[in-house]
Amino acid sequence: MHEVLRALIRRDRAVDQELWGSFWDQLRDGALRPGETVALLSSLSTRMPGPDTLVAMLRSLDERRPAVAARLDGAANIVGTGGGPATFNISTAAAFLAAALGVRVVKTGSRAYTSSCGSHDLLDRLGIGRTTSYERTEAQLERFGIAFPGNFVYPREVALLARSIVPLDLRTIGGFINSVGPFLAAVPVSAQLVGVSDRSLLPALEQVAATVADRRIWLCSNELGVDELVSSVDNLLLTNDGTGAIRLPAEAPGPGTGAITELRPARDGEDVVDHFLGVLSGAGTALATRTVCLNAAALAVASGLIGGWPEAIRAAEDALHGGAARDLVDRLRTRPARAR
């Protein structure tokens, strides 16, 4: 048994960067024993490792990547850990809206893990392609103000792990990969809004964020367990930029019930694309509209484009109701939408 597994199972010591590197070497070379990768993912997904082990793992993966020459200064990313109540693709909608009001957005994501339609699934259905290199990401960002990088931003080791556990898949035992996914993607942006559905993960992820010096990271959470900001409840933002915690109180009740059902995904028989575009056109529920605007405003503030929250929220509302967000989606749809 590899020493990484012994340490994770016994919980008697942290796993250092060198030991993680040994594990990845053996994974690459096909030298691990049958079942060791299943055991690794099962252990990590059952209980989040300590911050020292987690930081060492992420650094061990970073040191194995090719150097990233791109620098997407002024750009922001919005991504979540998954899990929590079923909602429509709030972060993807917020990414389009933030770009429409002038934020440079580089949105990472994945296929559905806990939801029925992940951000990559939605982009496929919209007919919007993902970039295949940093150069193409920069080009799309310059042309449209938003870019969607593909899987090239993630460590090769994630794909190797996925292949090694067949016939199982990451949906079964890969919850850990989803939880740390926002820190696995190598995207050289200036700011990143990370939604955390499971609040018990906040202490570990906050310590990980504190080790990241090249970008501002805001970890957001709320009592609903939604991995985005939700306007109808209090939200907490933990920052790594020295500004301390930011508390966003629930807004004053407006039209609509404010119930989480207003954030529901498309129902059976309802077209996912039509539902999503309805929200971006201002035809969604009141809570859906306000929540997307709040997340887009957070990107505007985190990126430094707009200094204050009230101004940022007003700008987001104007971009949504004025049709700028929907227009941006239409300009990006370079091929017919994929059928459900």
N, C-alpha and C positions, 0 to 999 in steps of 0.2 A: 504493500500500500504506500502511495506517495506520502511524503511528510506533510504536504499541505492538508491532505485528508485527515491525517492523524491529529494535527493541530486543530482543525475545524470541529472534529468529532469530540475531542477531549475538552476543548475550550480552555486549555491550560496555558496557552501562550499565543501571542500575536504571530501572524504569518508575515515575514518580511518580504521586501521587494525581490531579493535574490531567490528566495524559495519559490515565489510565484513564477519568476522567470524560468526556473527549472521545470515547473509544471507545464508551462506553455511550450517549452522546447519538446517535452515528451509528447504533448498533444500533437504538435506539428509533425513529429517524426513517427507517429503511430505507435509509440512505445508504452503507452499506458495500458494497464490491464483492463480486461472487459469489465464494464460496470463502474469504473472509477469516475468517469465524467458524470454518469447518472448520480453517483454518490455525492459528487461535488455540488451539482446543481440542487439536489434534494436538501443537502445540508444548508446551503446558502439561502434557499428559498424558505426553509423552515424557520430560520432565525437569522436576522441580519447580523453579520460579523461586527466586531468592535471597530471603532474608527481607524485604529492603527492598521489593522488588517485590510480594511476597505481602501484606505488611502494607498497602501502599498500595492494592492491589486491594480488599482487604476493607474498608478505610476508605472507599474511593470508593463501594462498594456501600452501606455503612451510611449515608452522608450523603444518599443518594437515597431512603431509606425514609421513610415517614411516622413521626412521633414515636410511640414506644410508651409509652402512659400506664400500662400495667399494671406491677406490680412483684410478682413471685411470691416474696417473701422466704421463706427457709427451705426452698425447694423445690430439688430436684436433678434433673439430667438424666443419662441414660446413653446413649451413642451411639458408634458406631464408624465407622472409615474404610472398612470393607468389605475384601474380599480375604482371602487366607489360606485355610486348610483349610476344607472344607465342614462346618458345624456346624448344630445346630438354633438357634432364635432365643434365644440365651443372654441378650442384653441385655434383650429384652422380658420374658422370664421373671423376670429379676432386678428389673426395674421393678415388676412386680406383687408380687413377694415383699417388696421394700423398702417399698412402700406398705402392704402387709398388716401389717408390723411397726411402722408409724407414720411413715415418711419421707414427706414431701410430694413427689410425683414428677411431673414434666412430661417425658414421653418423646417426643423427636422421632425421626424415621426417614424411610423412603422406600420406594418399590417395590424389588423385587429388582434388584440391579445385577450382582453377581458370584455371588449365591446363587440358589437356586431359589424362595425364598419370603422376601421382605423383610418388615420389620415392618408396613408398611401392608398388604401382601398377607395377612399372618397376621391382622391385626385385621379385615379384611374377612371372612375365613373364620370367625372367631370370632363375627362379628355385632356388633362393637364399633365405633361411629362415631368419627371424628376431629372435633375442634372446628373451627369456621370463623372464629373471631375470638378476640381476647384476652379479651373479656368472657365468652364461653362457656367458654374455657379456665379462667378463674378460677372460674366457677360449677361446672364439673365437678370441679375440684380441691377445692373446698370440700365438695362432696357426697360424693365417693368417695375423696379423698386421692390421686388420680392423674388425669392428663389426657393426652390424645394430640392435640396440635395438628396441623392439616392443613398444606397447602402454603403457607398465607398467611404463615407465618413466614420463608419463603425469599424472596430478592430476585426481583423481577419479571424481572430480566435473565437469570436462569437459564432461565426459561420461554422468553424470547425467543431465547436461544441454541439451545435444543432445537428450536424451530420453524425456525430459520434453517438448520439442517443437514439437514433432511429431503431425501432419503429415508434418510440416515444417522440414527443415534440415539446417545444418550449412552452406551449400552452399548458402542458401537463405539469412540468417540474421547473419551468424557467421563470417563475415569478420574480426572482432576484434580478434577472437581466432586465426586466421591465422597470423594476424599482430604481435601478442605477442607470437606466438608459440615458437620461439627460446628461450624465457625466461621461458616458462612453463615446458620444459623438464628438469628433474633432472638428469643430466649427469655429473659426477664429473671429467671433463676433465681439462686440463691446459690452453687450448686456444680454442676460438670459433670465426669463421668467419661468420658474419651474413649479408646476402644480404638484402638490403632494397629497394624495388621497388618504393615506394611512398616517395619522399624526404621530404614531409611535416611532416612525422613521425619522422624524424631524431632528432629534439630537444628533444622530449619526450623519445625516445629510448636511446638517449645518456645519459640522466639523470638517466634512469633505469640502464644502463650499469655501470655508475659511482658508483652505490651502490653495485655492485657485486665485492667482494674482493677475491674470490677463483679461479678466472680464468681470463686470458687475453681475452678481447672481442674487436674485430675489426668490426665496422659497415661499410659496403661498399655500395657505391651508384655511379650512373653515370647518365648522361643526357638522356640515352636511357630508363631508368626505368626498366632495367633488374636487377633482384636481385642476381646477381653475378658480379664479375669483368669482363669487356669486353675489350679486348686488343686494339680495334680500336678507343677507345675514352678515354678521361681523366676520371680517377676514384678517388674518395675520400674515404679515410679510417679514420674513427673517432675512437680513441682508449681510453680505460679506464686505461691504464697502465702508464700514465704520460709522454708518448713520444710525445703527441700532434698529430695533424692531419698528415696523410701521403698522399701525392698526387702522384699518378702514372700517368704520362703523356701517351697519346696515343703513341703506337709504330710507328716507321717509316713505311709507307705503304709498304706492301709486295705483293706477288702474290695473286690474287683474288680481288674482289671488295671491301671487307671490309664492305659490307652492312649487316644489321641485318638479312636479309633473309638467310644469310649463317648459322645462328644459328637456323633455323626453326626446329620444331619437325618433326617426320615422317609424310609423307603425307597420305591421305586416300588411302588405298590399299597397303601401304608400311609397312613392318613389323617393329614394334617398336624396337624389340631386334636386328634385323639386322642393323638397322640404328644406334643404340647406340654402338654396337660392332664395326661397321665401324669406328666411331669416335675414339674409344679406340685403334683401330688397325692402326691409322694414315691415314685412307682412307676418312676422313671427309673433309669438305671444309677447306680452309686455315684459315679462321677466327675461325672456330670451334676448330681446333687443337690448335691455339695460345691461344684462350680463356681458354680452359681446362688446358693448361700448366700454364697459369698465375694464375689461381685459385689454382692449386696444389702447385705452388711455394709459394703462400701466406700462405698455410697451413704449408709448410716447414719452412718458416721464422717465422710465429706466434708461432709455437711449439718450436722453438729454435733449430731445427735439423740443419738448414743451416743459416748462418749469413747474407748473402747478396742476394739481388734480382737477379742479373745476374747469379750467381752460381746456385741459386734455379731453375731458368727458364731452364738453360742448363740441370740440373739433370732431370727435368720433361720431357723435350724433349727427352732425352736419354731413359728414362723409357718407354715413349710412343712408339717411333720409334723402340726401341729394343724389343718390344713385352712383356715387363714385366707386364704392366697393363692388357692386354688381358689375359695373362697367369693366373693372379691372379683371374680374373673373372671365368675362366674355372675351377680353383681349388675349388672355392666356390660353384659352381653349383652342388649341391648334389642330385638334382632330375631333371627330364626332365622339360624344359621350358614350361610354360603354354601357350596354344594357344591364339591368339588374339580373 
